[in-house]
């Protein structure tokens, strides 16, 4: 797949600038960017949980964020909480 196919809604000049910047980044800069974006994703997930559960404490927020990223069996094994249950986590 050509980059222009993947970014069909992007102006070709803007795409070339973006790709040029990507090519110029060092591996460590690319890894740092991935970590920054991952952190932003977790912050957005936490904000969504806080909006949905305004009275949740810190542990409940942590568990509900984790439950958005982990499967049910892992949540039960690792945290002793069933995210599909009606009970708020302890």
OpenMM code with the backbone's topology and positions (N, CA, C; nanometers):
from openmm import Vec3, app, unit

residues = "UNK UNK UNK UNK UNK UNK UNK UNK UNK UNK UNK UNK UNK UNK UNK UNK UNK UNK UNK UNK UNK UNK UNK UNK UNK UNK UNK UNK UNK UNK UNK UNK UNK UNK UNK UNK UNK UNK UNK UNK UNK UNK UNK UNK UNK UNK UNK UNK UNK UNK UNK UNK UNK UNK UNK UNK UNK UNK UNK UNK UNK UNK UNK UNK UNK UNK UNK UNK UNK UNK UNK UNK UNK UNK UNK UNK UNK UNK UNK UNK UNK UNK UNK UNK UNK UNK UNK UNK UNK UNK".split()
positions = [
    Vec3(0.0847, -0.1181, 0.0000),
    Vec3(0.0000, 0.0000, 0.0000),
    Vec3(0.0891, 0.1241, 0.0000),
    Vec3(0.0638, 0.2129, -0.0898),
    Vec3(0.1390, 0.3382, -0.0964),
    Vec3(0.0894, 0.4311, 0.0143),
    Vec3(0.1793, 0.5152, 0.0714),
    Vec3(0.1360, 0.6095, 0.1758),
    Vec3(0.0188, 0.6962, 0.1326),
    Vec3(0.0148, 0.7351, 0.0045),
    Vec3(-0.0948, 0.8212, -0.0404),
    Vec3(-0.2290, 0.7484, -0.0352),
    Vec3(-0.2288, 0.6143, -0.0508),
    Vec3(-0.3526, 0.5384, -0.0382),
    Vec3(-0.3994, 0.5355, 0.1078),
    Vec3(-0.3043, 0.5219, 0.1962),
    Vec3(-0.3351, 0.5129, 0.3388),
    Vec3(-0.3876, 0.6455, 0.3942),
    Vec3(-0.3398, 0.7556, 0.3389),
    Vec3(-0.3779, 0.8888, 0.3855),
    Vec3(-0.4508, 0.9644, 0.2752),
    Vec3(-0.5504, 0.8996, 0.2184),
    Vec3(-0.6207, 0.9557, 0.1042),
    Vec3(-0.6877, 1.0891, 0.1299),
    Vec3(-0.7179, 1.1200, 0.2555),
    Vec3(-0.7858, 1.2455, 0.2855),
    Vec3(-0.6877, 1.3561, 0.3245),
    Vec3(-0.5576, 1.3313, 0.3083),
    Vec3(-0.4545, 1.4274, 0.3472),
    Vec3(-0.3949, 1.4922, 0.2234),
    Vec3(-0.3771, 1.6222, 0.2301),
    Vec3(-0.3132, 1.6936, 0.1198),
    Vec3(-0.1748, 1.6323, 0.0956),
    Vec3(-0.1403, 1.5986, -0.0275),
    Vec3(-0.0118, 1.5342, -0.0564),
    Vec3(0.1097, 1.6128, -0.0052),
    Vec3(0.1019, 1.7455, -0.0072),
    Vec3(0.2144, 1.8266, 0.0430),
    Vec3(0.2283, 1.8114, 0.1930),
    Vec3(0.1153, 1.8103, 0.2632),
    Vec3(0.1189, 1.7919, 0.4087),
    Vec3(0.1692, 1.6525, 0.4432),
    Vec3(0.1275, 1.5543, 0.3650),
    Vec3(0.1731, 1.4173, 0.3883),
    Vec3(0.3240, 1.4066, 0.3699),
    Vec3(0.3771, 1.4714, 0.2687),
    Vec3(0.5220, 1.4662, 0.2461),
    Vec3(0.5979, 1.5309, 0.3601),
    Vec3(0.5466, 1.6415, 0.4133),
    Vec3(0.6106, 1.7046, 0.5294),
    Vec3(0.6072, 1.6089, 0.6482),
    Vec3(0.4928, 1.5475, 0.6728),
    Vec3(0.4791, 1.4520, 0.7837),
    Vec3(0.5769, 1.3360, 0.7684),
    Vec3(0.5807, 1.2757, 0.6510),
    Vec3(0.6701, 1.1621, 0.6277),
    Vec3(0.8163, 1.2033, 0.6380),
    Vec3(0.8489, 1.3215, 0.5923),
    Vec3(0.9859, 1.3710, 0.6034),
    Vec3(1.0258, 1.3862, 0.7501),
    Vec3(0.9359, 1.4418, 0.8293),
    Vec3(0.9633, 1.4552, 0.9731),
    Vec3(0.9806, 1.3185, 1.0381),
    Vec3(0.8989, 1.2217, 0.9983),
    Vec3(0.9104, 1.0862, 1.0523),
    Vec3(1.0455, 1.0244, 1.0156),
    Vec3(1.0880, 1.0445, 0.8928),
    Vec3(1.2165, 0.9877, 0.8480),
    Vec3(1.3341, 1.0491, 0.9233),
    Vec3(1.3221, 1.1762, 0.9598),
    Vec3(1.4314, 1.2463, 1.0270),
    Vec3(1.4409, 1.2137, 1.1756),
    Vec3(1.3369, 1.1569, 1.2322),
    Vec3(1.3382, 1.1258, 1.3755),
    Vec3(1.4315, 1.0079, 1.4035),
    Vec3(1.5033, 1.0193, 1.5139),
    Vec3(1.5859, 0.9063, 1.5564),
    Vec3(1.4961, 0.7993, 1.6176),
    Vec3(1.5524, 0.6818, 1.6349),
    Vec3(1.4759, 0.5728, 1.6963),
    Vec3(1.4310, 0.6136, 1.8359),
    Vec3(1.5180, 0.6752, 1.9122),
    Vec3(1.4799, 0.7151, 2.0484),
    Vec3(1.3686, 0.8195, 2.0466),
    Vec3(1.3686, 0.9093, 1.9490),
    Vec3(1.2608, 1.0080, 1.9377),
    Vec3(1.1292, 0.9387, 1.9032),
    Vec3(1.1356, 0.8396, 1.8154),
    Vec3(1.0138, 0.7662, 1.7795),
    Vec3(0.9591, 0.6910, 1.8998),
    Vec3(1.0474, 0.6273, 1.9766),
    Vec3(1.0034, 0.5546, 2.0968),
    Vec3(0.9444, 0.6514, 2.1981),
    Vec3(1.0084, 0.7669, 2.2171),
    Vec3(0.9559, 0.8675, 2.3100),
    Vec3(0.8172, 0.9133, 2.2671),
    Vec3(0.7966, 0.9296, 2.1367),
    Vec3(0.6662, 0.9701, 2.0851),
    Vec3(0.5609, 0.8638, 2.1141),
    Vec3(0.5979, 0.7375, 2.0968),
    Vec3(0.5047, 0.6281, 2.1264),
    Vec3(0.4651, 0.6317, 2.2736),
    Vec3(0.5629, 0.6515, 2.3629),
    Vec3(0.5311, 0.6576, 2.5055),
    Vec3(0.4438, 0.7779, 2.5389),
    Vec3(0.4702, 0.8914, 2.4754),
    Vec3(0.3868, 1.0095, 2.4976),
    Vec3(0.2426, 0.9828, 2.4545),
    Vec3(0.2266, 0.9232, 2.3376),
    Vec3(0.0918, 0.8944, 2.2879),
    Vec3(0.0217, 0.7902, 2.3748),
    Vec3(0.0961, 0.6910, 2.4233),
    Vec3(0.0385, 0.5899, 2.5128),
    Vec3(-0.0082, 0.6548, 2.6425),
    Vec3(0.0735, 0.7456, 2.6953),
    Vec3(0.0349, 0.8170, 2.8167),
    Vec3(-0.0896, 0.9008, 2.7962),
    Vec3(-0.0979, 0.9639, 2.6804),
    Vec3(-0.2157, 1.0446, 2.6487),
    Vec3(-0.3401, 0.9562, 2.6404),
    Vec3(-0.3260, 0.8394, 2.5813),
    Vec3(-0.4379, 0.7459, 2.5713),
    Vec3(-0.4861, 0.7044, 2.7102),
    Vec3(-0.3925, 0.6757, 2.7999),
    Vec3(-0.4310, 0.6383, 2.9369),
    Vec3(-0.4995, 0.7545, 3.0089),
    Vec3(-0.4507, 0.8760, 2.9880),
    Vec3(-0.5153, 0.9930, 3.0496),
    Vec3(-0.6577, 1.0109, 2.9979),
    Vec3(-0.6775, 0.9904, 2.8688),
    Vec3(-0.8120, 1.0014, 2.8121),
    Vec3(-0.9033, 0.8924, 2.8669),
    Vec3(-0.8499, 0.7731, 2.8825),
    Vec3(-0.9275, 0.6631, 2.9381),
    Vec3(-0.9658, 0.6938, 3.0826),
    Vec3(-0.8706, 0.7454, 3.1589),
    Vec3(-0.8984, 0.7820, 3.2980),
    Vec3(-1.0037, 0.8923, 3.3059),
    Vec3(-0.9943, 0.9909, 3.2192),
    Vec3(-1.0927, 1.0995, 3.2173),
    Vec3(-1.2317, 1.0447, 3.1856),
    Vec3(-1.2393, 0.9480, 3.0943),
    Vec3(-1.3681, 0.8870, 3.0625),
    Vec3(-1.4264, 0.8124, 3.1809),
    Vec3(-1.3427, 0.7408, 3.2547),
    Vec3(-1.3895, 0.6695, 3.3737),
    Vec3(-1.4372, 0.7697, 3.4787),
    Vec3(-1.3604, 0.8745, 3.5003),
    Vec3(-1.3999, 0.9759, 3.6007),
    Vec3(-1.5309, 1.0442, 3.5621),
    Vec3(-1.5522, 1.0615, 3.4339),
    Vec3(-1.6781, 1.1225, 3.3881),
    Vec3(-1.7951, 1.0266, 3.4101),
    Vec3(-1.7721, 0.8981, 3.3852),
    Vec3(-1.8785, 0.7985, 3.4010),
    Vec3(-1.9045, 0.7629, 3.5472),
    Vec3(-1.8008, 0.7717, 3.6300),
    Vec3(-1.8106, 0.7349, 3.7722),
    Vec3(-1.7545, 0.8490, 3.8566),
    Vec3(-1.8280, 0.9598, 3.8676),
    Vec3(-1.7744, 1.0787, 3.9355),
    Vec3(-1.7428, 1.0579, 4.0838),
    Vec3(-1.8012, 0.9591, 4.1473),
    Vec3(-1.7758, 0.9348, 4.2891),
    Vec3(-1.6711, 0.8270, 4.3133),
    Vec3(-1.6093, 0.7784, 4.2072),
    Vec3(-1.5112, 0.6704, 4.2193),
    Vec3(-1.3839, 0.7206, 4.2868),
    Vec3(-1.3298, 0.6365, 4.3738),
    Vec3(-1.2017, 0.6655, 4.4357),
    Vec3(-1.0884, 0.6303, 4.3406),
    Vec3(-0.9663, 0.6576, 4.3838),
    Vec3(-0.8500, 0.6345, 4.2977),
    Vec3(-0.8356, 0.4882, 4.2563),
    Vec3(-0.8560, 0.3958, 4.3517),
    Vec3(-0.8418, 0.2537, 4.3180),
    Vec3(-0.9485, 0.2102, 4.2178),
    Vec3(-1.0706, 0.2564, 4.2375),
    Vec3(-1.1771, 0.2202, 4.1436),
    Vec3(-1.1461, 0.2742, 4.0040),
    Vec3(-1.0963, 0.3965, 3.9961),
    Vec3(-1.0599, 0.4532, 3.8658),
    Vec3(-0.9514, 0.3675, 3.8021),
    Vec3(-0.8488, 0.3317, 3.8792),
    Vec3(-0.7402, 0.2486, 3.8274),
    Vec3(-0.7940, 0.1173, 3.7727),
    Vec3(-0.8809, 0.0518, 3.8487),
    Vec3(-0.9343, -0.0768, 3.8057),
    Vec3(-1.0245, -0.0639, 3.6834),
    Vec3(-1.1041, 0.0392, 3.6793),
    Vec3(-1.1934, 0.0563, 3.5643),
    Vec3(-1.1146, 0.0917, 3.4375),
    Vec3(-1.0065, 0.1668, 3.4524),
    Vec3(-0.9194, 0.1936, 3.3373),
    Vec3(-0.8540, 0.0638, 3.2923),
    Vec3(-0.8032, -0.0143, 3.3868),
    Vec3(-0.7405, -0.1423, 3.3530),
    Vec3(-0.8402, -0.2331, 3.2820),
    Vec3(-0.9653, -0.2315, 3.3281),
    Vec3(-1.0677, -0.3183, 3.2683),
    Vec3(-1.0984, -0.2797, 3.1238),
    Vec3(-1.0659, -0.1582, 3.0857),
    Vec3(-1.0841, -0.1174, 2.9457),
    Vec3(-0.9751, -0.1738, 2.8553),
    Vec3(-0.8676, -0.2211, 2.9172),
    Vec3(-0.7524, -0.2664, 2.8391),
    Vec3(-0.7197, -0.4142, 2.8590),
    Vec3(-0.7772, -0.4749, 2.9609),
    Vec3(-0.7499, -0.6156, 2.9907),
    Vec3(-0.8779, -0.6969, 2.9777),
    Vec3(-0.8641, -0.8240, 2.9460),
    Vec3(-0.9827, -0.9085, 2.9371),
    Vec3(-1.0341, -0.9427, 3.0776),
    Vec3(-1.1568, -0.9876, 3.0828),
    Vec3(-1.2257, -1.0153, 3.2089),
    Vec3(-1.1498, -1.1151, 3.2962),
    Vec3(-1.1013, -1.2237, 3.2363),
    Vec3(-1.0318, -1.3266, 3.3139),
    Vec3(-0.9053, -1.2716, 3.3786),
    Vec3(-0.8329, -1.1884, 3.3067),
    Vec3(-0.7115, -1.1281, 3.3628),
    Vec3(-0.7469, -1.0346, 3.4773),
    Vec3(-0.8530, -0.9581, 3.4629),
    Vec3(-0.8955, -0.8682, 3.5713),
    Vec3(-0.9296, -0.9473, 3.6968),
    Vec3(-0.9999, -1.0573, 3.6803),
    Vec3(-1.0381, -1.1386, 3.7955),
    Vec3(-0.9135, -1.1988, 3.8604),
    Vec3(-0.8244, -1.2556, 3.7793),
    Vec3(-0.7023, -1.3180, 3.8323),
    Vec3(-0.6092, -1.2166, 3.8971),
    Vec3(-0.5871, -1.1050, 3.8289),
    Vec3(-0.4877, -1.0076, 3.8762),
    Vec3(-0.5396, -0.9180, 3.9878),
    Vec3(-0.6667, -0.8805, 3.9801),
    Vec3(-0.7201, -0.7816, 4.0738),
    Vec3(-0.8332, -0.8334, 4.1616),
    Vec3(-0.8805, -0.9552, 4.1345),
    Vec3(-0.9892, -1.0096, 4.2143),
    Vec3(-1.1200, -0.9362, 4.1950),
    Vec3(-1.1378, -0.8755, 4.0780),
    Vec3(-1.2607, -0.8002, 4.0507),
    Vec3(-1.3137, -0.8378, 3.9130),
    Vec3(-1.4440, -0.8647, 3.9099),
    Vec3(-1.5116, -0.8973, 3.7844),
    Vec3(-1.5719, -0.7688, 3.7276),
    Vec3(-1.5165, -0.7156, 3.6195),
    Vec3(-1.5680, -0.5907, 3.5639),
    Vec3(-1.7093, -0.6015, 3.5076),
    Vec3(-1.7569, -0.7241, 3.4863),
    Vec3(-1.8925, -0.7426, 3.4360),
    Vec3(-1.9941, -0.7560, 3.5500),
    Vec3(-1.9452, -0.7628, 3.6730),
    Vec3(-2.0340, -0.7705, 3.7885),
    Vec3(-2.0954, -0.6350, 3.8196),
    Vec3(-2.1920, -0.6364, 3.9078),
    Vec3(-2.2598, -0.5114, 3.9436),
    Vec3(-2.1880, -0.4345, 4.0534),
    Vec3(-2.0970, -0.5011, 4.1238),
    Vec3(-2.0294, -0.4387, 4.2369),
    Vec3(-1.9188, -0.3461, 4.1913),
    Vec3(-1.9056, -0.2341, 4.2610),
    Vec3(-1.7899, -0.1473, 4.2385),
    Vec3(-1.6676, -0.2172, 4.2947),
    Vec3(-1.5537, -0.1983, 4.2342),
    Vec3(-1.4320, -0.2640, 4.2847),
    Vec3(-1.3908, -0.2065, 4.4203),
    Vec3(-1.3199, -0.2918, 4.4957),
    Vec3(-1.2708, -0.2485, 4.6283),
    Vec3(-1.1350, -0.1855, 4.6154),
] * unit.nanometer
topology = app.Topology()
chain = topology.addChain("A")
for resn in residues:
    res = topology.addResidue(resn, chain)
    for name in ("N", "CA", "C"):
        topology.addAtom(name, app.Element.getBySymbol(name[0]), res)
